[in-house]
Amino acid sequence: MKPSPFSMEKLFRISSCLTIVGLVIEIISLWWIHPLAFALFAFVGASLIGLGILIYLASLVFATPSTGENR
């Protein structure tokens, strides 16, 4: 099994940033009264949150823990 070049911390940081950006986009689209607000909410915001969740779950399975941990 080949080790992943990404550490768990880096993937956790990426997934949390995507999730937070998705939540911010969804909050903004709730305040915005326009027909495109639904598209922003449903497609962009939900896609970013879903991508953040998928990266988080993939990091639990495929990423290697950092080498600095002494366990």
Jmol script that loads the backbone (N, CA, C; Angstrom):
load data "model"
ATOM      1  N   MET A   1       0.834  -1.175   0.000  1.00  0.00           N
ATOM      2  CA  MET A   1       0.000   0.000   0.000  1.00  0.00           C
ATOM      3  C   MET A   1       0.878   1.237   0.000  1.00  0.00           C
ATOM      4  N   LYS A   2       0.684   2.096  -0.985  1.00  0.00           N
ATOM      5  CA  LYS A   2       1.501   3.301  -1.127  1.00  0.00           C
ATOM      6  C   LYS A   2       0.990   4.399  -0.197  1.00  0.00           C
ATOM      7  N   PRO A   3       1.886   5.027   0.579  1.00  0.00           N
ATOM      8  CA  PRO A   3       1.423   6.079   1.478  1.00  0.00           C
ATOM      9  C   PRO A   3       0.969   7.315   0.699  1.00  0.00           C
ATOM     10  N   SER A   4      -0.010   7.986   1.240  1.00  0.00           N
ATOM     11  CA  SER A   4      -0.563   9.180   0.616  1.00  0.00           C
ATOM     12  C   SER A   4       0.375  10.362   0.831  1.00  0.00           C
ATOM     13  N   PRO A   5       0.527  11.237  -0.169  1.00  0.00           N
ATOM     14  CA  PRO A   5       1.401  12.397   0.015  1.00  0.00           C
ATOM     15  C   PRO A   5       0.777  13.477   0.898  1.00  0.00           C
ATOM     16  N   PHE A   6      -0.504  13.361   1.204  1.00  0.00           N
ATOM     17  CA  PHE A   6      -1.192  14.351   2.026  1.00  0.00           C
ATOM     18  C   PHE A   6      -1.308  13.851   3.459  1.00  0.00           C
ATOM     19  N   SER A   7      -1.046  14.727   4.394  1.00  0.00           N
ATOM     20  CA  SER A   7      -1.230  14.347   5.796  1.00  0.00           C
ATOM     21  C   SER A   7      -2.688  14.556   6.176  1.00  0.00           C
ATOM     22  N   MET A   8      -3.085  13.937   7.253  1.00  0.00           N
ATOM     23  CA  MET A   8      -4.465  14.041   7.715  1.00  0.00           C
ATOM     24  C   MET A   8      -4.813  15.483   8.087  1.00  0.00           C
ATOM     25  N   GLU A   9      -3.874  16.187   8.693  1.00  0.00           N
ATOM     26  CA  GLU A   9      -4.148  17.553   9.123  1.00  0.00           C
ATOM     27  C   GLU A   9      -4.429  18.454   7.936  1.00  0.00           C
ATOM     28  N   LYS A  10      -3.675  18.279   6.859  1.00  0.00           N
ATOM     29  CA  LYS A  10      -3.878  19.102   5.666  1.00  0.00           C
ATOM     30  C   LYS A  10      -5.242  18.806   5.038  1.00  0.00           C
ATOM     31  N   LEU A  11      -5.614  17.542   4.966  1.00  0.00           N
ATOM     32  CA  LEU A  11      -6.916  17.186   4.400  1.00  0.00           C
ATOM     33  C   LEU A  11      -8.058  17.640   5.304  1.00  0.00           C
ATOM     34  N   PHE A  12      -7.866  17.570   6.627  1.00  0.00           N
ATOM     35  CA  PHE A  12      -8.881  18.084   7.547  1.00  0.00           C
ATOM     36  C   PHE A  12      -9.065  19.582   7.362  1.00  0.00           C
ATOM     37  N   ARG A  13      -7.959  20.306   7.166  1.00  0.00           N
ATOM     38  CA  ARG A  13      -8.022  21.746   6.966  1.00  0.00           C
ATOM     39  C   ARG A  13      -8.750  22.090   5.666  1.00  0.00           C
ATOM     40  N   ILE A  14      -8.472  21.344   4.600  1.00  0.00           N
ATOM     41  CA  ILE A  14      -9.135  21.572   3.314  1.00  0.00           C
ATOM     42  C   ILE A  14     -10.623  21.283   3.430  1.00  0.00           C
ATOM     43  N   SER A  15     -10.962  20.169   4.060  1.00  0.00           N
ATOM     44  CA  SER A  15     -12.380  19.809   4.175  1.00  0.00           C
ATOM     45  C   SER A  15     -13.140  20.796   5.056  1.00  0.00           C
ATOM     46  N   SER A  16     -12.520  21.283   6.116  1.00  0.00           N
ATOM     47  CA  SER A  16     -13.216  22.253   6.970  1.00  0.00           C
ATOM     48  C   SER A  16     -13.383  23.589   6.263  1.00  0.00           C
ATOM     49  N   CYS A  17     -12.389  24.007   5.477  1.00  0.00           N
ATOM     50  CA  CYS A  17     -12.524  25.252   4.721  1.00  0.00           C
ATOM     51  C   CYS A  17     -13.634  25.149   3.684  1.00  0.00           C
ATOM     52  N   LEU A  18     -13.726  24.026   2.984  1.00  0.00           N
ATOM     53  CA  LEU A  18     -14.795  23.850   2.008  1.00  0.00           C
ATOM     54  C   LEU A  18     -16.166  23.853   2.670  1.00  0.00           C
ATOM     55  N   THR A  19     -16.276  23.206   3.811  1.00  0.00           N
ATOM     56  CA  THR A  19     -17.548  23.168   4.524  1.00  0.00           C
ATOM     57  C   THR A  19     -17.945  24.547   5.024  1.00  0.00           C
ATOM     58  N   ILE A  20     -17.005  25.305   5.557  1.00  0.00           N
ATOM     59  CA  ILE A  20     -17.303  26.645   6.053  1.00  0.00           C
ATOM     60  C   ILE A  20     -17.685  27.571   4.914  1.00  0.00           C
ATOM     61  N   VAL A  21     -16.972  27.507   3.792  1.00  0.00           N
ATOM     62  CA  VAL A  21     -17.312  28.349   2.637  1.00  0.00           C
ATOM     63  C   VAL A  21     -18.705  27.987   2.116  1.00  0.00           C
ATOM     64  N   GLY A  22     -19.026  26.693   2.076  1.00  0.00           N
ATOM     65  CA  GLY A  22     -20.351  26.275   1.654  1.00  0.00           C
ATOM     66  C   GLY A  22     -21.438  26.794   2.570  1.00  0.00           C
ATOM     67  N   LEU A  23     -21.198  26.761   3.884  1.00  0.00           N
ATOM     68  CA  LEU A  23     -22.180  27.285   4.836  1.00  0.00           C
ATOM     69  C   LEU A  23     -22.349  28.796   4.698  1.00  0.00           C
ATOM     70  N   VAL A  24     -21.255  29.513   4.476  1.00  0.00           N
ATOM     71  CA  VAL A  24     -21.339  30.962   4.292  1.00  0.00           C
ATOM     72  C   VAL A  24     -22.120  31.294   3.025  1.00  0.00           C
ATOM     73  N   ILE A  25     -21.884  30.553   1.951  1.00  0.00           N
ATOM     74  CA  ILE A  25     -22.624  30.771   0.709  1.00  0.00           C
ATOM     75  C   ILE A  25     -24.111  30.494   0.924  1.00  0.00           C
ATOM     76  N   GLU A  26     -24.432  29.463   1.672  1.00  0.00           N
ATOM     77  CA  GLU A  26     -25.840  29.168   1.932  1.00  0.00           C
ATOM     78  C   GLU A  26     -26.487  30.233   2.809  1.00  0.00           C
ATOM     79  N   ILE A  27     -25.776  30.771   3.779  1.00  0.00           N
ATOM     80  CA  ILE A  27     -26.325  31.845   4.607  1.00  0.00           C
ATOM     81  C   ILE A  27     -26.561  33.096   3.775  1.00  0.00           C
ATOM     82  N   ILE A  28     -25.614  33.443   2.907  1.00  0.00           N
ATOM     83  CA  ILE A  28     -25.774  34.613   2.043  1.00  0.00           C
ATOM     84  C   ILE A  28     -26.951  34.430   1.101  1.00  0.00           C
ATOM     85  N   SER A  29     -27.105  33.222   0.558  1.00  0.00           N
ATOM     86  CA  SER A  29     -28.201  32.998  -0.377  1.00  0.00           C
ATOM     87  C   SER A  29     -29.563  33.026   0.320  1.00  0.00           C
ATOM     88  N   LEU A  30     -29.607  32.762   1.624  1.00  0.00           N
ATOM     89  CA  LEU A  30     -30.872  32.876   2.352  1.00  0.00           C
ATOM     90  C   LEU A  30     -31.293  34.332   2.526  1.00  0.00           C
ATOM     91  N   TRP A  31     -30.343  35.238   2.616  1.00  0.00           N
ATOM     92  CA  TRP A  31     -30.658  36.654   2.750  1.00  0.00           C
ATOM     93  C   TRP A  31     -30.976  37.301   1.406  1.00  0.00           C
ATOM     94  N   TRP A  32     -30.486  36.727   0.329  1.00  0.00           N
ATOM     95  CA  TRP A  32     -30.608  37.309  -1.005  1.00  0.00           C
ATOM     96  C   TRP A  32     -31.963  36.942  -1.597  1.00  0.00           C
ATOM     97  N   ILE A  33     -32.741  37.935  -1.994  1.00  0.00           N
ATOM     98  CA  ILE A  33     -34.061  37.686  -2.580  1.00  0.00           C
ATOM     99  C   ILE A  33     -33.927  37.829  -4.095  1.00  0.00           C
ATOM    100  N   HIS A  34     -33.698  36.731  -4.741  1.00  0.00           N
ATOM    101  CA  HIS A  34     -33.521  36.678  -6.192  1.00  0.00           C
ATOM    102  C   HIS A  34     -33.717  35.232  -6.625  1.00  0.00           C
ATOM    103  N   PRO A  35     -34.174  35.005  -7.859  1.00  0.00           N
ATOM    104  CA  PRO A  35     -34.338  33.613  -8.306  1.00  0.00           C
ATOM    105  C   PRO A  35     -33.032  32.813  -8.353  1.00  0.00           C
ATOM    106  N   LEU A  36     -31.921  33.496  -8.549  1.00  0.00           N
ATOM    107  CA  LEU A  36     -30.644  32.781  -8.564  1.00  0.00           C
ATOM    108  C   LEU A  36     -30.178  32.362  -7.172  1.00  0.00           C
ATOM    109  N   ALA A  37     -30.822  32.871  -6.147  1.00  0.00           N
ATOM    110  CA  ALA A  37     -30.443  32.510  -4.788  1.00  0.00           C
ATOM    111  C   ALA A  37     -30.658  31.021  -4.538  1.00  0.00           C
ATOM    112  N   PHE A  38     -31.713  30.466  -5.101  1.00  0.00           N
ATOM    113  CA  PHE A  38     -31.944  29.031  -4.921  1.00  0.00           C
ATOM    114  C   PHE A  38     -30.853  28.220  -5.595  1.00  0.00           C
ATOM    115  N   ALA A  39     -30.434  28.626  -6.801  1.00  0.00           N
ATOM    116  CA  ALA A  39     -29.359  27.917  -7.493  1.00  0.00           C
ATOM    117  C   ALA A  39     -28.062  28.000  -6.696  1.00  0.00           C
ATOM    118  N   LEU A  40     -27.793  29.166  -6.135  1.00  0.00           N
ATOM    119  CA  LEU A  40     -26.597  29.325  -5.310  1.00  0.00           C
ATOM    120  C   LEU A  40     -26.669  28.435  -4.082  1.00  0.00           C
ATOM    121  N   PHE A  41     -27.839  28.404  -3.445  1.00  0.00           N
ATOM    122  CA  PHE A  41     -28.022  27.595  -2.250  1.00  0.00           C
ATOM    123  C   PHE A  41     -27.924  26.107  -2.566  1.00  0.00           C
ATOM    124  N   ALA A  42     -28.688  25.670  -3.567  1.00  0.00           N
ATOM    125  CA  ALA A  42     -28.829  24.240  -3.830  1.00  0.00           C
ATOM    126  C   ALA A  42     -27.616  23.635  -4.518  1.00  0.00           C
ATOM    127  N   PHE A  43     -27.026  24.352  -5.445  1.00  0.00           N
ATOM    128  CA  PHE A  43     -25.962  23.744  -6.231  1.00  0.00           C
ATOM    129  C   PHE A  43     -24.561  24.100  -5.724  1.00  0.00           C
ATOM    130  N   VAL A  44     -24.303  25.361  -5.510  1.00  0.00           N
ATOM    131  CA  VAL A  44     -22.949  25.762  -5.106  1.00  0.00           C
ATOM    132  C   VAL A  44     -22.705  25.447  -3.632  1.00  0.00           C
ATOM    133  N   GLY A  45     -23.585  25.925  -2.761  1.00  0.00           N
ATOM    134  CA  GLY A  45     -23.394  25.711  -1.324  1.00  0.00           C
ATOM    135  C   GLY A  45     -23.436  24.247  -0.931  1.00  0.00           C
ATOM    136  N   ALA A  46     -24.439  23.536  -1.424  1.00  0.00           N
ATOM    137  CA  ALA A  46     -24.559  22.112  -1.082  1.00  0.00           C
ATOM    138  C   ALA A  46     -23.420  21.298  -1.683  1.00  0.00           C
ATOM    139  N   SER A  47     -22.953  21.680  -2.872  1.00  0.00           N
ATOM    140  CA  SER A  47     -21.826  20.961  -3.481  1.00  0.00           C
ATOM    141  C   SER A  47     -20.543  21.145  -2.679  1.00  0.00           C
ATOM    142  N   LEU A  48     -20.305  22.363  -2.217  1.00  0.00           N
ATOM    143  CA  LEU A  48     -19.100  22.599  -1.408  1.00  0.00           C
ATOM    144  C   LEU A  48     -19.160  21.860  -0.080  1.00  0.00           C
ATOM    145  N   ILE A  49     -20.317  21.846   0.554  1.00  0.00           N
ATOM    146  CA  ILE A  49     -20.463  21.111   1.814  1.00  0.00           C
ATOM    147  C   ILE A  49     -20.284  19.610   1.565  1.00  0.00           C
ATOM    148  N   GLY A  50     -20.906  19.103   0.512  1.00  0.00           N
ATOM    149  CA  GLY A  50     -20.751  17.679   0.181  1.00  0.00           C
ATOM    150  C   GLY A  50     -19.316  17.308  -0.144  1.00  0.00           C
ATOM    151  N   LEU A  51     -18.619  18.177  -0.868  1.00  0.00           N
ATOM    152  CA  LEU A  51     -17.220  17.914  -1.187  1.00  0.00           C
ATOM    153  C   LEU A  51     -16.359  17.927   0.072  1.00  0.00           C
ATOM    154  N   GLY A  52     -16.648  18.839   0.984  1.00  0.00           N
ATOM    155  CA  GLY A  52     -15.929  18.872   2.253  1.00  0.00           C
ATOM    156  C   GLY A  52     -16.140  17.612   3.066  1.00  0.00           C
ATOM    157  N   ILE A  53     -17.367  17.105   3.079  1.00  0.00           N
ATOM    158  CA  ILE A  53     -17.659  15.866   3.801  1.00  0.00           C
ATOM    159  C   ILE A  53     -16.958  14.679   3.149  1.00  0.00           C
ATOM    160  N   LEU A  54     -16.962  14.623   1.813  1.00  0.00           N
ATOM    161  CA  LEU A  54     -16.295  13.520   1.118  1.00  0.00           C
ATOM    162  C   LEU A  54     -14.787  13.531   1.330  1.00  0.00           C
ATOM    163  N   ILE A  55     -14.170  14.707   1.310  1.00  0.00           N
ATOM    164  CA  ILE A  55     -12.731  14.792   1.563  1.00  0.00           C
ATOM    165  C   ILE A  55     -12.420  14.381   2.998  1.00  0.00           C
ATOM    166  N   TYR A  56     -13.263  14.777   3.930  1.00  0.00           N
ATOM    167  CA  TYR A  56     -13.067  14.371   5.326  1.00  0.00           C
ATOM    168  C   TYR A  56     -13.125  12.848   5.467  1.00  0.00           C
ATOM    169  N   LEU A  57     -14.141  12.239   4.879  1.00  0.00           N
ATOM    170  CA  LEU A  57     -14.272  10.784   4.985  1.00  0.00           C
ATOM    171  C   LEU A  57     -13.131  10.062   4.264  1.00  0.00           C
ATOM    172  N   ALA A  58     -12.718  10.583   3.115  1.00  0.00           N
ATOM    173  CA  ALA A  58     -11.602   9.971   2.399  1.00  0.00           C
ATOM    174  C   ALA A  58     -10.301  10.119   3.178  1.00  0.00           C
ATOM    175  N   SER A  59     -10.143  11.229   3.891  1.00  0.00           N
ATOM    176  CA  SER A  59      -8.920  11.399   4.674  1.00  0.00           C
ATOM    177  C   SER A  59      -8.867  10.420   5.839  1.00  0.00           C
ATOM    178  N   LEU A  60     -10.015  10.053   6.368  1.00  0.00           N
ATOM    179  CA  LEU A  60     -10.026   9.055   7.438  1.00  0.00           C
ATOM    180  C   LEU A  60      -9.577   7.691   6.937  1.00  0.00           C
ATOM    181  N   VAL A  61      -9.834   7.401   5.668  1.00  0.00           N
ATOM    182  CA  VAL A  61      -9.525   6.088   5.121  1.00  0.00           C
ATOM    183  C   VAL A  61      -8.135   6.047   4.500  1.00  0.00           C
ATOM    184  N   PHE A  62      -7.792   7.058   3.684  1.00  0.00           N
ATOM    185  CA  PHE A  62      -6.597   6.968   2.848  1.00  0.00           C
ATOM    186  C   PHE A  62      -5.383   7.739   3.351  1.00  0.00           C
ATOM    187  N   ALA A  63      -5.542   8.753   4.149  1.00  0.00           N
ATOM    188  CA  ALA A  63      -4.409   9.593   4.547  1.00  0.00           C
ATOM    189  C   ALA A  63      -3.577   8.915   5.621  1.00  0.00           C
ATOM    190  N   THR A  64      -2.313   9.255   5.624  1.00  0.00           N
ATOM    191  CA  THR A  64      -1.402   8.755   6.655  1.00  0.00           C
ATOM    192  C   THR A  64      -1.305   9.776   7.769  1.00  0.00           C
ATOM    193  N   PRO A  65      -1.216   9.338   9.002  1.00  0.00           N
ATOM    194  CA  PRO A  65      -1.037  10.302  10.085  1.00  0.00           C
ATOM    195  C   PRO A  65       0.337  10.948   9.999  1.00  0.00           C
ATOM    196  N   SER A  66       0.468  12.130  10.589  1.00  0.00           N
ATOM    197  CA  SER A  66       1.747  12.823  10.523  1.00  0.00           C
ATOM    198  C   SER A  66       2.824  12.035  11.262  1.00  0.00           C
ATOM    199  N   THR A  67       4.075  12.233  10.852  1.00  0.00           N
ATOM    200  CA  THR A  67       5.187  11.455  11.397  1.00  0.00           C
ATOM    201  C   THR A  67       5.603  11.945  12.779  1.00  0.00           C
ATOM    202  N   GLY A  68       5.132  13.121  13.203  1.00  0.00           N
ATOM    203  CA  GLY A  68       5.517  13.667  14.488  1.00  0.00           C
ATOM    204  C   GLY A  68       4.794  13.064  15.671  1.00  0.00           C
ATOM    205  N   GLU A  69       3.809  12.240  15.432  1.00  0.00           N
ATOM    206  CA  GLU A  69       3.058  11.653  16.524  1.00  0.00           C
ATOM    207  C   GLU A  69       3.808  10.468  17.130  1.00  0.00           C
ATOM    208  N   ASN A  70       3.833  10.423  18.429  1.00  0.00           N
ATOM    209  CA  ASN A  70       4.467   9.322  19.147  1.00  0.00           C
ATOM    210  C   ASN A  70       3.380   8.493  19.823  1.00  0.00           C
ATOM    211  N   ARG A  71       2.996   7.414  19.218  1.00  0.00           N
ATOM    212  CA  ARG A  71       1.968   6.570  19.794  1.00  0.00           C
ATOM    213  C   ARG A  71       2.490   5.180  19.974  1.00  0.00           C
TER     214      ARG A  71
END
end "model"
wireframe off; spacefill off
backbone 0.3
color backbone group
